[in-house]
Amino acid sequence: MTRSRPVSTPYGEGRLDLHPARAATATLVLSHGAGNGVEARDLVALAAALPHHGVTVALFEQPWRVAGKKVASAPPTLDVGLTSAVRALRPRSPLVVGGRSAGARSAARCATHLGAVGCLALAFPLHPPGRPEKSRVDELTGAGVPTLVVQGERDSMGRPDEFPEGTDLTVVPAADHGLRVPASGPLSQPEALAVVVEAVLEWLVREVMGNP
């Protein structure tokens, strides 16, 4: 059963939607991107599936989104929000932070000081669309903890082949930045989301749950 709770931050009230697992062996805190909230397809799929495998999932909605604003607040405010959410949650099992797009960047920036044991980067925006020279790779490589990137094959903000060699990377065939796949693609949308869930679960077992 989903439980929601407000989170007080210096930039307004955020919200945590908690999807608890029984006897959780890991806690995954995920925040959303700049274009949508915690209703994003990949976040919803992970929140629905992972608790059945011993992973508590907490979806954090940033204050700008809770307030009904259309434009995301500045990156430093996202880090403050994520930090406030983790401190409010006080997870009792090993913490993994993550998110999609702007939320993935924030998770990578915050992972070490939050004491996370892993970072999940969904649709990491390696650069603005069409601007590969504006790379954000230092944020990703600076996470300081094991990091999984789940990237659409057609992501305009970073194709899989643009990531550094050695990146722990799962590619979703034909998917765009929203991990949406075309109707004529090799996978249906449910199949594409299953790729995401299976990759994240395998990584969690390997990097977190198997190494308490």
C-alpha positions, 0 to 999 in steps of 0.5 A: 500500500502506498503511503504519502507524507509531506517533506519540509524543505527550505524551498517549500513542501515536497512529498514522499510516496512510499512503497514499502517492502516487507523486511526490506533489504534496500531502500531506493529513493527516486526523484523525477525530472524537469518535465514531469513528476513521479508519475513518469512511466519508469518511476511508476514501474519500479515502484510497482515491481521492486517492493515484491523483491525486498526493495522499498521504493520512495518516490520524491516529488520536488517542492516546485512540482508539489506547488504546481509550477511548470518550470523546475527550480535550479539544480542546487534546490533539487539537491536540497530537496533530495537531502531533506527527503532522505533525512525525513525518511531515515531508511533502515536498510542500505540506501540507494539514491536515484532519479530520472533526468534532472533527478538522476543528476541530483542523485549523482551529486548527492550520493556520497554525502547522503551515505548512499551505497549506490546511485541509479541514473535513469535517462541521465541527461549527459548534455542538452539536446544537440549540445554534446560539448556541454557535457555533464559526465563529471557529475555522473563519474563523480557519484563516488558509489556504484552507479547504474545508467539506464538509457534509451537507445534514441535519447537526444540528451545522451546516446548510449555510445556517448557514455564513458567506457566502463559505465555500467549501462543498460540500453532500452532498445529504440527508447527516447529520453522518456524511455518511450518506445515507438509502436513499430519498435522492437519492444512494446512499452510494457516490454521496455519497462520490463527491461528497466525493472529487470536491469535495476533489480539485477544491479541491486542484487549484485551491488547492494542486496548481496553485499550488506 
